[in-house]
Amino acid sequence: MMAHWVISCLLAVLCLTGMAAPAAGQGFLWDGRHWSRCSEDAKLAYLWGVSNLADLEASSAAKAGTGAAVSEAVRQEMQRSTAAELARLVDQFYRQHPDRLETTVLEVLLGRGAPQRREQPPKGKPAAEK
């Protein structure tokens, strides 16, 4: 298991280093152009990394008594589905919207690209009655 994780991380790093660097002072967020160039393992490593960062930020925010809205939203999405399911969701979005490759992976994950996901409850929890 540890070897799989290490290989996935290395693949993600290799994929990222092959991408053009952002201009000085600009952040870097994966979008459809980056996503479509990566292997399945690199996509999963990216999602796990985003999930780990969200957990870290949410934990730090809770200790500091501040909010972490984006991190909480990412954590909720990761509780609803496996990383493989989310990777398929992102793949599907970019296939269905080839004109929206500039949409970031995080925007797709957080529902801007797939609003139907917002209706599904987290795994193991019943859907709210309407």
trRosetta pair geometry for C-beta under 8 A, 3 or more apart (Angstrom, degrees):
i j d omega theta_ij theta_ji phi_ij phi_ji
1 4 5.7 -51 -153 31 32 112
1 5 6.6 31 150 -17 64 105
2 5 5.6 -54 -150 36 35 113
2 6 6.3 35 152 -19 67 105
3 6 5.7 -53 -146 37 33 111
3 7 6.2 33 155 -18 66 107
4 7 5.8 -56 -147 39 29 110
4 8 6.2 31 153 -21 64 108
5 8 5.7 -54 -148 36 29 113
5 9 6.4 29 155 -18 64 106
5 48 7.9 -122 -136 129 91 165
6 9 5.8 -55 -149 37 30 110
6 10 6.3 29 153 -18 64 107
7 10 5.7 -56 -148 38 31 111
7 11 6.3 33 154 -20 65 105
7 41 6.8 -47 122 -180 95 145
8 11 5.7 -54 -149 36 30 112
8 12 6.4 31 153 -20 64 104
8 41 4.8 -134 -114 178 77 94
8 42 7.2 177 -164 -85 66 33
8 44 6.0 -68 -148 88 132 102
8 45 3.8 173 155 -74 95 109
8 48 7.3 51 128 31 141 141
9 12 5.6 -53 -149 34 33 112
9 13 6.4 33 153 -18 65 104
9 45 5.4 175 -82 -151 40 130
9 49 7.7 117 -114 -68 85 114
10 13 5.7 -53 -148 36 33 111
10 14 6.3 33 153 -18 66 105
11 14 5.7 -54 -146 38 32 111
11 15 6.2 34 154 -21 65 106
11 38 7.8 109 148 -165 99 97
11 39 5.9 -68 179 53 133 125
11 41 4.8 51 67 105 163 113
11 42 4.4 -121 130 -72 102 85
11 45 6.1 154 70 0 95 149
12 15 5.6 -53 -147 36 31 112
12 16 6.2 28 155 -17 65 108
12 38 7.6 29 -116 -151 59 136
12 41 7.8 -120 -47 126 77 76
12 42 4.6 148 -87 -146 58 74
12 45 3.7 -129 -43 102 129 133
12 46 5.6 167 -130 -57 123 71
12 49 6.8 159 160 -21 167 140
13 16 5.7 -57 -145 40 30 109
13 17 6.2 26 158 -18 66 108
14 17 6.0 -56 -142 37 28 107
14 18 6.6 28 157 -20 60 108
14 42 7.6 -101 64 -98 86 126
15 18 6.0 -64 -160 33 29 111
15 19 7.3 33 147 -29 62 102
15 34 7.7 101 152 -179 105 88
15 37 6.8 150 -158 107 100 95
15 38 4.4 41 -148 -112 150 101
15 39 7.1 -137 -74 17 129 80
15 42 4.2 80 -19 -156 151 152
16 19 5.7 -51 -159 18 41 115
16 34 7.9 29 -107 -162 62 125
18 37 7.4 -141 100 139 124 136
19 34 5.6 7 -106 -116 141 105
19 37 7.6 148 -83 69 93 147
21 28 7.8 -68 -157 -86 51 136
22 26 4.2 -125 160 88 121 108
22 27 6.8 -20 107 99 174 18
22 28 4.6 -148 -21 -78 131 91
23 26 4.8 62 62 7 79 126
29 104 4.4 -16 137 -129 126 131
29 105 7.3 -157 166 30 87 82
29 106 6.3 -71 -162 10 122 117
30 34 4.4 -117 -145 81 81 137
30 35 5.8 100 162 -57 113 83
30 46 6.4 9 -12 -162 164 145
30 104 6.5 103 81 -157 51 77
30 105 4.5 4 93 0 104 124
30 106 7.9 117 58 -18 82 81
31 34 5.8 96 49 17 53 98
31 35 6.9 -103 118 -7 27 102
31 101 6.2 92 138 154 105 62
31 102 5.4 -12 179 -155 154 30
31 103 6.1 141 -151 75 98 32
31 104 5.0 -69 -91 -99 79 47
31 105 6.6 -151 -105 -26 27 71
32 35 5.3 -54 -131 41 33 114
32 36 5.8 33 170 -22 68 108
32 93 7.9 -125 -93 105 114 95
32 94 4.2 155 -133 -120 115 121
32 100 6.8 106 -14 107 150 60
32 101 3.3 -121 80 -146 125 65
32 102 7.0 -47 29 -21 102 20
32 103 6.2 48 -24 54 109 77
32 105 7.8 150 -62 -68 49 72
33 36 6.5 -56 -146 32 20 107
33 37 7.2 14 155 -16 54 112
33 101 5.1 83 -50 157 74 119
33 102 7.5 19 -15 -84 108 51
34 37 6.1 -70 -161 34 32 109
34 38 6.9 24 154 -24 67 113
34 105 7.8 -79 73 -32 109 117
35 38 6.3 -70 -158 26 31 110
35 43 6.7 64 -154 -109 81 104
35 90 6.2 -118 -162 147 150 122
35 91 7.7 -155 150 -86 119 58
35 94 6.3 -174 87 -41 130 158
35 105 5.6 139 -71 -79 128 114
36 94 6.1 -148 -66 142 106 152
36 101 7.3 -45 -8 -135 132 115
38 42 3.8 -117 -176 90 114 130
38 43 5.4 144 104 -54 120 77
38 46 7.3 56 128 -21 169 134
39 42 4.7 98 53 6 77 101
39 43 7.1 -136 97 -5 42 86
40 43 5.6 -53 -150 35 34 114
40 44 6.4 32 153 -17 66 105
40 87 6.8 90 -150 155 76 153
41 44 5.8 -54 -148 38 32 110
41 45 6.2 34 153 -20 65 106
42 45 5.5 -51 -144 37 33 114
42 46 6.4 40 152 -23 64 102
43 46 5.7 -51 -152 32 31 114
43 47 6.6 27 152 -15 64 105
43 87 4.6 98 133 -134 126 120
43 90 7.4 -172 -163 71 123 135
43 91 7.9 10 -148 -57 163 101
44 47 5.7 -55 -148 38 34 110
44 48 6.2 33 154 -17 67 106
44 83 5.0 87 -143 135 82 128
44 84 6.7 -4 -100 -77 114 64
44 87 6.0 -46 -73 -56 68 145
45 48 5.8 -53 -144 39 31 110
45 49 6.2 34 154 -21 64 107
46 49 5.7 -57 -149 36 28 113
46 50 6.4 28 154 -18 64 105
46 105 7.2 4 139 117 134 169
47 50 5.7 -51 -146 36 32 111
47 51 6.2 34 153 -20 64 107
47 78 7.7 154 169 -105 97 104
47 83 4.4 148 101 -147 136 100
47 86 5.7 139 -136 89 146 129
47 87 6.2 -104 -28 -63 146 89
48 51 5.5 -55 -148 38 32 115
48 52 6.3 33 154 -20 66 105
48 83 5.9 -13 -58 -103 80 153
49 52 5.7 -52 -146 35 31 110
49 53 6.4 29 156 -16 64 105
50 53 5.9 -56 -149 38 30 110
50 54 6.3 33 152 -21 64 107
50 74 6.1 -125 148 -163 101 140
50 105 7.9 -133 -60 109 158 120
50 106 7.2 -170 -146 -90 142 94
50 109 7.7 142 127 14 155 175
51 54 5.6 -54 -148 35 30 113
51 55 6.5 32 153 -19 64 103
51 74 6.6 -161 -103 149 53 108
51 75 7.3 109 -148 -100 74 56
51 78 4.7 105 -117 -102 117 158
51 83 7.4 -91 -21 -88 144 106
52 55 5.7 -51 -149 34 33 112
52 56 6.4 32 153 -19 65 106
53 56 5.6 -53 -147 37 33 112
53 57 6.2 29 157 -16 67 107
53 71 7.5 -120 121 -116 71 104
54 57 6.0 -56 -143 40 28 107
54 58 6.0 26 159 -17 65 110
54 68 7.8 146 -160 145 66 124
54 70 7.6 -119 -118 120 99 73
54 71 4.1 162 -152 -151 73 76
54 72 7.7 -174 -176 -42 106 19
54 74 3.9 -133 -99 85 154 128
54 75 5.1 -168 136 -53 125 81
54 78 7.3 162 65 -2 145 138
55 58 6.0 -59 -143 40 25 108
55 59 6.1 26 158 -19 63 110
55 71 7.6 -166 -37 -176 18 111
55 75 6.5 115 -78 -98 65 112
56 59 5.9 -59 -148 37 26 111
56 60 6.3 22 156 -15 64 110
57 60 5.7 -57 -145 40 30 109
57 61 6.0 31 156 -20 66 108
57 68 5.0 158 133 -149 98 143
57 71 4.2 -149 85 -85 117 154
58 61 5.6 -53 -143 38 29 112
58 62 6.3 33 155 -23 63 105
58 68 4.7 -152 -97 77 58 143
58 71 4.4 -163 -54 127 89 126
58 72 5.8 121 -109 -72 123 67
58 75 6.0 -6 -28 -35 160 145
59 62 5.8 -53 -148 32 29 111
59 63 6.6 27 153 -16 62 105
60 63 5.8 -55 -151 36 32 111
60 64 6.3 19 155 -8 66 112
60 68 7.7 97 67 -64 79 144
61 64 5.8 -65 -144 47 31 104
61 65 8.0 -111 166 55 56 13
61 66 4.8 -95 -156 79 83 82
61 67 6.1 -15 176 137 134 9
61 68 3.7 -167 -3 -34 163 113
61 71 7.0 160 3 53 139 143
62 65 7.6 36 -176 -73 29 31
62 68 7.8 -65 -36 9 70 120
67 72 7.8 -57 -173 -13 81 132
68 71 3.9 -20 148 42 114 122
68 72 5.7 130 93 -28 78 88
69 72 5.8 -57 -145 35 27 110
69 73 6.4 27 157 -19 64 106
70 73 5.7 -55 -150 36 32 112
70 74 6.4 32 152 -19 66 104
70 106 7.6 15 -169 -180 116 131
70 110 7.5 -51 -144 -94 76 145
71 74 5.7 -52 -148 36 33 111
71 75 6.3 35 153 -20 65 105
72 75 5.6 -53 -148 36 32 114
72 76 6.4 35 153 -21 64 104
73 76 5.7 -52 -150 33 31 112
73 77 6.6 32 152 -18 64 103
73 110 5.2 38 141 -128 131 104
74 77 5.8 -55 -152 35 33 111
74 78 6.3 29 153 -16 66 108
74 106 7.4 -45 -89 -140 112 94
74 109 6.7 34 -119 127 77 132
74 110 7.1 -50 -74 -79 65 95
75 78 5.8 -58 -147 39 31 109
75 79 6.5 32 152 -21 64 106
76 79 5.7 -55 -150 34 32 112
76 80 6.6 35 151 -25 64 104
76 122 6.7 -100 -160 -77 73 112
77 80 5.7 -54 -152 29 34 114
77 81 6.9 -29 169 32 66 99
77 86 6.8 86 151 -107 106 130
77 109 5.4 104 146 171 168 93
77 110 6.8 -102 -46 -93 143 47
77 111 8.0 -146 -89 -40 121 86
77 117 7.3 33 -128 149 96 135
78 81 7.3 -86 -140 62 26 66
78 83 7.4 8 -136 -75 91 72
78 86 7.3 -34 -102 -42 59 152
79 122 4.4 -10 123 -140 111 117
79 123 6.5 -141 160 25 68 88
80 117 7.1 110 121 -179 155 99
80 120 5.7 103 -163 104 124 110
80 121 7.4 -178 -118 122 96 27
80 122 5.1 -97 -82 -111 65 54
80 123 6.4 145 -144 -24 29 77
81 85 3.9 -120 -177 87 114 129
81 86 5.1 139 100 -51 126 84
81 89 7.3 55 125 -18 172 136
81 117 8.0 -57 -23 -147 134 117
81 123 7.6 144 -68 -42 30 110
82 85 4.7 99 52 5 77 101
82 86 7.1 -144 94 -2 42 86
83 86 5.7 -57 -149 40 33 110
83 87 6.3 39 152 -24 67 104
84 87 5.6 -49 -146 32 32 114
84 88 6.6 33 153 -17 62 102
85 88 5.8 -54 -153 35 33 111
85 89 6.5 37 148 -22 64 105
86 89 5.3 -49 -148 33 37 117
86 90 6.4 36 154 -17 67 102
86 109 6.3 30 -165 -119 119 98
87 90 5.8 -53 -149 37 32 109
87 91 6.3 36 150 -20 65 106
88 91 5.5 -51 -145 37 33 115
88 92 6.2 36 154 -22 65 106
89 92 5.7 -54 -149 35 28 113
89 93 6.6 32 152 -23 62 103
89 108 7.2 159 125 152 94 107
89 109 7.8 103 97 -103 125 58
89 114 5.7 -42 -179 -41 110 172
89 117 6.8 48 -150 -75 148 135
90 93 5.7 -49 -151 30 33 114
90 94 6.7 23 157 -10 65 105
90 105 5.8 15 -139 -142 139 89
90 108 5.1 101 -118 115 80 144
90 109 6.8 -15 -76 -64 109 79
90 113 7.7 66 -121 88 59 149
91 94 6.3 -65 -154 41 29 102
91 95 6.2 27 153 -18 67 110
92 95 5.7 -57 -145 38 31 111
92 96 6.1 20 160 -11 67 112
92 114 7.8 69 85 -92 111 128
93 96 6.1 -67 -147 43 25 103
93 97 6.0 -26 169 27 65 113
93 100 7.8 -75 157 87 92 122
93 103 7.6 -97 145 89 125 138
93 108 4.8 177 66 -141 169 125
93 113 4.3 38 -146 156 144 130
93 114 5.8 -95 -79 -52 117 103
94 97 6.4 -75 -127 63 26 79
94 98 7.0 65 170 -93 63 51
94 100 7.5 -134 -118 81 57 83
94 101 6.3 62 -143 -105 102 71
94 108 7.8 -38 -44 -94 83 156
95 98 7.2 -2 -156 -60 24 86
97 100 4.0 -14 146 31 119 116
97 101 7.9 -178 115 -49 82 51
97 103 7.3 18 109 14 137 140
97 113 7.2 -132 28 -148 149 102
98 101 6.6 3 -169 -46 47 100
100 103 4.6 17 158 -12 99 119
100 113 7.5 163 123 -116 141 106
103 107 5.1 -113 -178 79 88 133
103 108 6.1 98 131 -53 115 92
103 112 7.0 -157 -159 104 121 118
103 113 5.8 120 146 -77 148 119
104 107 4.6 102 60 1 82 100
104 108 7.2 -145 99 -2 48 83
105 108 5.6 -54 -154 36 37 113
105 109 6.2 36 150 -19 68 107
106 109 5.5 -54 -143 39 34 112
106 110 6.0 21 161 -11 68 112
107 110 6.0 -63 -139 44 26 102
107 112 4.3 -44 176 49 89 133
107 113 6.1 94 120 -26 83 100
108 112 6.7 -76 -81 64 29 82
108 113 3.6 -20 -119 30 70 144
108 114 6.3 52 -172 -4 72 100
109 113 8.0 30 -12 37 30 112
111 114 6.2 -94 -131 71 42 63
111 115 5.4 67 -179 -103 90 51
111 117 5.8 -137 -102 66 81 106
111 118 5.0 54 -128 -58 137 105
112 115 7.6 17 -130 -63 14 81
114 117 4.8 53 118 -10 106 113
115 118 5.6 -31 -170 7 59 117
116 119 6.1 -46 -172 19 51 114
116 120 7.9 48 142 -21 68 100
117 120 5.9 -54 -163 23 49 112
119 127 7.8 15 162 -139 75 120
120 127 7.6 -72 -144 -97 37 105
121 125 4.6 -124 155 91 122 95
121 126 6.4 43 53 113 171 19
121 127 4.8 -151 -20 -90 121 55
121 128 7.0 144 -81 -15 117 72
122 125 4.8 47 66 21 84 123
